[in-house]
């Protein structure tokens, strides 16, 4: 049997990850400051006039969009896309879930740290309960999607070369964590 370039499960994962992450970036581009990194990137690839035109159109509807959608939802979408990347289509789901749990706890810990030591205008940032709620929802959804897929495809099944599969999955997860960590810092970069 020939191996297909992109199997259906890989294509599903890519669509889920890219669409949720792209929605978060789109919210930044259309409703947040033009001084943020994402907007600078748009200027570098000469899409600025188009994005400005779209911003003018959607700004009319800004008053109907709750603040949590603009300021917290992108964070939850980022965590969700990272979680699906880490958890979906993993033979060693439980090990991947452990890593995702640590990431989730760290992110919520940062929010709590902001509540204790931060505040508006500080380097640490400002605690926002809506951020925490969006993180929790993103975490739960990614976990459920990953678990359901693992249970359906891999739970209780034996595979050859278990050690090789484990090493491969660990390398993939490390790369995913690095990429999403970098992407997670982009919105904080200001011109």
Buried (B, 14 or more C-beta within 10 A) or exposed (E): EEEEEEEEEEEBBBEBBEEBBEBBBBBBBBBBEBEBBBBBBBBEEEBBEEBEEBBEEEEEEEEEBEEBBBBBBBBBBBBBBBBBBBBBBBBBBEBBBEBBEEBBEEBBEBBEEBBEEBEEEEEEBEBBEBBBBBBBBBBEBBBEBBBEBBEEEBEEEEEEEEEEBEEEBBEBBEEBBEEBEEBBEBBEEEE
